[in-house]
């Protein structure tokens, strides 16, 4: 029997993703709507280019929720019809929280190609860009986070950088597994019983 092409390929349209559930948390970091934090207007106006934020935690300044619980706040407009992109953002922001909370300081060498990309992407975009331009640790962390989130715009990573990506991803996977309730806990919760 001949293999038939997918209808989306036959019509030269991109394949649609159906029934991709949106993450409501990742690695123990809950996802909350921007509206609940009063950030909806920011995302609609000044922050249109911001896909989301790793909000709160002990390492963020007060203007970014410093001292509040660590949460992920996606931009409600950015991935409106792209659940895969939305979920990638959630993983990216979770990796930022994890690295900050664990004082993870990547040590990989910033290659000339990375440096060129750094200047091109972070010059003249304000305080967040300045942090990535002037702080090698912040830059290395954003490179790792963007790789974890599947950002295809970052330059190729050297083997040392890929090892560090692997360390962070491995720790996120462990945290994600630990944050999921067991089947017994899920049944007890559904029945209104408390685990002792």
Secondary structure, DSSP 4 states (H G I P E B T S, - for coil): -PPPPPHHHHTT-PPP--S-PPPSEETTEEE--GGGGT-HHHHHTTTTT--EEEE-SSSS-GGGTTTSPPEEEE-TTTTTT-HHHHHHHHHHHHHHHHHHHTT--------HHHHHHHHHHHTTS-HHHHHHHH-HHHHHHHHHHHHHTT-TTSPPPPHHHHHHHHHHHHHHHHHHHHHSPPHHHHHHHHTTPPP-
